[in-house]
Amino acid sequence: MRFQAMANVTSRWVKGDGPEAEVVFSCRVRLARNLEDFPFPLWAEESKLKGVSEKVINAIEKSKYLKNAHIIDMAELSSTERRFLLERHLISVEFTKGGKYRFLTTEKEEMLSLMINEEDHLRLQTIFSGLQLTEAWRLIDRVDDELEERLDYAFLPRYGYLTACPTNTGTGMRASCMLHLPALVAVRKINDILKGISQLGLVARGLYGEGTEAQGEFFQVSNQLTLGLKEEEIIDQVERVTHQVVEQEKRAREALLKRNVIQIKNEVGRAYGILTGAHLISSQETLELLSKLRLGIGLKLLPGFNIQILNELFFLITPAQLQIREGRELTPLSRDQLRAKLIREKLSKVR
């Protein structure tokens, strides 16, 4: 019942009400932290993992920001429930494996969450709608300071925060923005953009972060380096590059309209027709068609359309979301049928 309740509530950061929300779906700041005198989770015995989880949960229960949050024991979840949490961007791919003394903490709006005993003892993250990276950093910084008052973090003045992966040592920060770049893909400039991002010291990943591929023309842009940089410098760098990519995407959209407005209208109209008329549809095809509708909103070709509805659909139509909402395991065919029905119902309320 707990997960069904979550499935029927939209995450606050999906609302599409932040700056540049037509291109920047969301932004995220993640901090990796470890406790002194405890081995990293991948090398720790169960007794050590238990000790870490007890200390962290005790700090959470006394937290101003997390005291009313849900604490979820990953060992008690089914594979579908763990996949559900991944699809909502609350946990990493690695955390879907579950395991004893591994916990997720998340508040009801899902803008703030914490993984306990992932690759590091703590993986704290904030997610905001649109381009609000500075705001996300300010919130997570306050929460991190509060937890640090009750937890002894592994820290060396010379290196900063110590982490399981050397690339995270220093600030322990990953700042990222999830960008919807259909026009850059259409005009075949996306590879040049991604290459340029790499040359600036950033990296582009897929829809679910590290180790995943781009879907629905979404790309996550994030920093690679944390050592030797201040948190504010990382935020500034990712924000500046994101602004540049947003401008490139906007120019590419203008070019698409000038090149062949009829073709673009046709693609957007066909996507709408399929989504509102289909009775069986896969998640992959849905992502591709929703991407075209989202582009149509950005090009002002769909007056009256609410971007929030489309943002919600990107998550509601994924396999685990559908099964949790339905309260049972579904065959692929049943999922395709339920997905099509859900899309028809949602889009019928838009126009």
C-alpha positions in Angstrom: 0.0 0.0 0.0 2.9 2.4 0.7 4.2 2.1 -2.8 0.8 2.4 -4.4 0.3 5.6 -2.5 3.6 6.9 -3.8 2.7 5.9 -7.4 -0.5 8.0 -7.2 1.4 11.1 -6.1 3.5 13.1 -8.5 7.0 14.0 -7.4 7.3 17.8 -6.8 10.3 18.1 -9.1 8.2 16.8 -12.1 5.9 19.8 -12.1 7.8 21.6 -14.8 7.6 25.0 -13.0 11.3 25.8 -12.8 13.4 28.1 -15.0 14.0 26.8 -18.6 11.7 23.9 -17.8 10.9 23.2 -21.5 14.6 22.1 -22.0 15.8 21.4 -18.4 13.6 18.7 -17.0 15.3 18.7 -13.6 18.5 19.3 -11.8 20.1 17.3 -9.0 22.9 17.6 -6.5 24.3 14.5 -4.8 26.7 14.3 -2.0 28.8 11.2 -1.0 29.7 10.8 2.6 31.3 8.1 4.8 31.7 7.6 8.5 35.0 7.5 10.3 36.2 4.1 11.6 33.9 2.1 9.3 35.0 0.4 6.1 33.3 1.4 2.9 30.1 -0.7 2.2 31.6 -2.8 -0.5 34.2 -4.1 1.9 32.3 -4.1 5.1 31.0 -7.0 7.1 27.3 -7.1 7.9 28.0 -6.0 11.5 29.6 -2.8 10.2 26.8 -2.1 7.8 24.4 -2.5 10.7 26.4 -0.1 12.8 26.4 2.5 10.0 22.7 2.2 9.4 21.9 2.6 13.0 24.0 5.8 13.4 22.6 7.3 10.2 19.0 6.5 11.0 19.4 7.9 14.5 20.7 11.2 12.9 17.8 11.2 10.4 15.2 10.8 13.2 16.6 14.0 14.8 16.8 15.9 11.6 14.7 19.0 10.9 14.5 18.1 7.3 14.2 14.3 7.4 12.5 13.5 10.7 9.1 12.9 9.0 10.6 11.0 6.0 9.9 7.4 5.1 12.7 5.0 5.9 12.6 2.0 3.5 14.5 -1.2 4.1 15.8 -2.3 0.7 16.1 -6.0 1.9 12.3 -6.2 2.3 11.5 -5.1 -1.2 10.7 -7.1 -4.3 12.6 -6.5 -7.5 9.6 -4.6 -8.9 9.5 -2.3 -5.9 13.2 -1.6 -6.2 12.8 -0.9 -9.9 9.9 1.4 -9.0 12.2 3.5 -6.8 14.8 3.6 -9.6 12.2 4.8 -12.1 11.3 7.6 -9.7 15.0 8.6 -9.6 15.2 7.9 -5.8 17.9 5.2 -6.0 20.8 4.3 -8.2 21.0 1.2 -10.5 23.5 -0.3 -8.0 21.0 0.1 -5.1 18.3 -2.0 -7.0 20.3 -5.1 -5.9 19.0 -4.5 -2.3 20.8 -6.2 0.5 20.8 -6.2 4.3 21.3 -2.9 6.2 20.7 -0.8 3.1 18.0 1.8 3.5 16.3 4.6 1.5 15.0 7.7 3.2 12.7 10.0 1.3 10.3 12.8 2.2 6.8 12.9 0.6 7.6 15.4 -2.2 10.7 13.3 -3.2 12.9 16.4 -3.6 15.2 15.1 -0.9 16.4 11.6 -0.3 19.2 9.6 1.2 20.6 6.1 0.4 22.3 4.4 3.3 25.1 1.9 2.5 25.2 2.2 -1.2 28.8 2.6 -2.6 29.3 5.1 0.2 27.7 5.1 3.7 25.5 8.1 2.7 24.4 9.2 -0.7 22.3 12.4 -0.1 20.5 14.0 -3.0 18.1 16.9 -3.9 16.1 17.2 -7.1 14.5 20.4 -8.3 12.4 21.2 -11.4 14.0 23.1 -14.2 17.3 24.9 -13.9 17.5 25.5 -10.1 20.9 24.0 -9.4 21.9 26.7 -6.9 18.7 26.2 -5.0 19.2 22.4 -4.9 22.8 23.0 -3.6 21.6 25.4 -0.8 19.1 22.8 0.5 21.4 19.8 0.4 24.2 21.9 2.1 21.8 22.7 5.0 20.8 19.1 5.4 24.4 17.9 5.1 25.5 20.4 7.8 22.7 19.2 10.1 23.7 15.5 9.7 27.3 16.3 10.2 26.6 17.7 13.6 25.6 14.1 14.7 27.8 12.0 12.5 31.6 11.9 12.3 32.4 12.1 8.6 35.6 10.7 7.1 37.5 13.9 6.2 41.1 14.9 5.7 42.0 18.6 5.3 44.4 17.8 2.4 41.9 15.7 0.4 38.4 16.6 1.7 35.7 14.0 2.1 36.9 10.5 1.7 34.8 8.2 -0.6 34.8 4.7 -1.9 35.5 5.8 -5.5 38.6 8.1 -5.8 36.8 10.2 -8.4 34.4 11.4 -5.7 37.0 12.3 -3.1 37.1 16.0 -2.3 33.7 17.7 -2.2 31.9 14.3 -2.8 29.6 16.3 -5.0 27.9 15.4 -8.3 25.8 18.2 -9.8 23.7 17.4 -12.8 20.9 18.6 -15.1 18.6 16.4 -17.1 18.2 18.0 -20.5 15.6 17.3 -23.2 17.5 17.9 -26.5 15.3 16.6 -29.4 16.2 19.4 -31.8 19.9 18.9 -31.4 19.4 15.2 -32.1 17.2 16.1 -35.1 19.8 18.5 -36.6 22.5 16.0 -35.9 24.6 18.3 -33.7 24.2 16.3 -30.5 27.5 14.5 -30.9 29.4 17.7 -31.3 27.6 19.1 -28.2 28.4 16.0 -26.1 32.1 16.2 -27.3 32.2 19.8 -26.3 30.8 19.0 -22.9 33.5 16.4 -22.4 36.2 18.8 -23.3 34.9 21.2 -20.6 35.4 18.5 -17.9 31.8 17.4 -17.7 30.1 14.2 -18.8 26.8 13.2 -20.3 24.9 10.2 -19.1 21.6 8.5 -19.7 18.1 8.8 -18.1 19.0 7.0 -14.9 22.6 8.3 -14.5 25.9 6.4 -14.6 25.9 3.3 -16.8 22.6 4.0 -18.5 21.8 5.1 -22.1 19.9 8.2 -23.3 16.2 7.5 -23.8 13.5 9.8 -25.2 16.3 12.3 -26.2 17.1 13.0 -22.5 20.7 13.5 -21.4 22.2 14.1 -17.9 25.0 16.6 -17.8 27.2 16.4 -14.7 30.7 17.2 -13.3 33.5 14.7 -13.4 35.9 16.2 -10.9 35.3 16.9 -7.3 38.9 17.1 -5.9 40.5 20.5 -5.8 37.3 22.4 -6.5 34.9 24.2 -4.2 31.2 23.2 -4.2 30.2 26.6 -5.6 32.7 26.3 -8.4 31.2 22.9 -9.5 27.7 24.4 -9.4 28.8 27.4 -11.4 30.5 25.3 -14.0 27.5 22.9 -14.5 25.1 25.8 -14.6 27.2 27.8 -17.2 27.5 24.8 -19.5 23.8 23.9 -19.1 22.8 27.5 -20.1 25.0 27.1 -23.2 23.4 23.8 -24.2 19.9 25.3 -23.6 20.7 28.1 -26.0 22.0 25.7 -28.6 18.8 23.6 -28.2 16.7 26.7 -28.6 18.5 27.7 -31.8 18.2 24.2 -33.1 14.4 24.4 -32.5 14.2 27.6 -34.5 16.2 26.1 -37.3 13.9 23.1 -37.4 10.8 25.3 -37.8 12.4 27.4 -40.5 13.7 24.4 -42.4 10.3 22.5 -42.6 7.5 23.6 -40.3 5.0 21.3 -42.1 7.2 18.2 -41.4 7.6 19.2 -37.7 3.8 19.7 -37.4 3.2 16.4 -39.0 5.6 14.6 -36.6 4.0 16.2 -33.6 0.5 15.6 -34.9 1.2 11.9 -35.7 2.7 11.4 -32.2 -0.4 12.9 -30.7 -2.7 10.7 -32.9 -0.8 7.5 -32.0 -0.8 8.3 -28.2 -4.4 9.1 -28.1 -5.5 6.3 -30.3 -3.3 3.3 -29.4 -4.6 0.4 -27.4 -1.2 -1.3 -27.1 2.1 0.6 -26.8 5.6 -0.2 -25.5 7.5 2.0 -23.1 10.2 2.7 -25.7 7.7 3.9 -28.3 5.9 6.0 -25.7 9.1 7.8 -24.7 9.9 8.6 -28.3 6.4 9.9 -29.0 6.1 11.9 -25.7 9.5 13.5 -26.7 7.9 14.7 -29.9 4.9 16.2 -28.0 7.3 17.9 -25.5 9.1 19.4 -28.5 5.8 20.5 -29.9 5.0 22.4 -26.6 8.4 24.1 -26.8 7.7 25.2 -30.4 4.2 26.5 -29.5 2.6 24.0 -31.8 0.3 22.6 -29.1 -1.6 25.5 -27.5 -3.4 24.5 -24.3 -1.0 21.6 -23.5 0.3 21.5 -20.0 3.9 20.4 -19.8 3.3 18.9 -16.3 1.0 16.2 -17.8 3.7 15.1 -20.2 6.4 15.1 -17.5 4.2 12.9 -15.3 3.6 10.5 -18.2 7.3 10.0 -18.7 7.3 8.3 -15.3 3.8 6.8 -15.1 4.3 4.7 -18.1 7.4 2.8 -17.0 7.0 -0.9 -16.2 7.4 -0.9 -12.5 5.2 2.2 -12.0 2.4 0.5 -13.9 2.6 -2.7 -11.9 2.8 -0.9 -8.5 -0.2 1.3 -9.4 -2.1 -1.9 -10.5 -1.0 -3.8 -7.3 0.2 -6.9 -9.2 2.7 -8.3 -11.6 1.8 -7.8 -15.2 2.8 -9.5 -18.4 4.4 -7.4 -21.1 1.2 -7.4 -23.1 -0.9 -6.3 -20.1 1.6 -3.5 -19.4 1.3 -2.3 -23.0 -2.5 -2.4 -22.8 -2.6 -0.6 -19.4 0.0 2.0 -20.6 -2.1 2.9 -23.7 -5.2 3.3 -21.6 -3.4 5.5 -19.1 -2.0 7.7 -21.8 -5.4 8.1 -23.5 -7.0 9.1 -20.2 -4.3 11.6 -19.3 -4.2 13.3 -22.7 -8.0 13.5 -22.9 -7.8 16.0 -20.1 -5.2 18.2 -21.7 -7.2 19.7 -24.6 
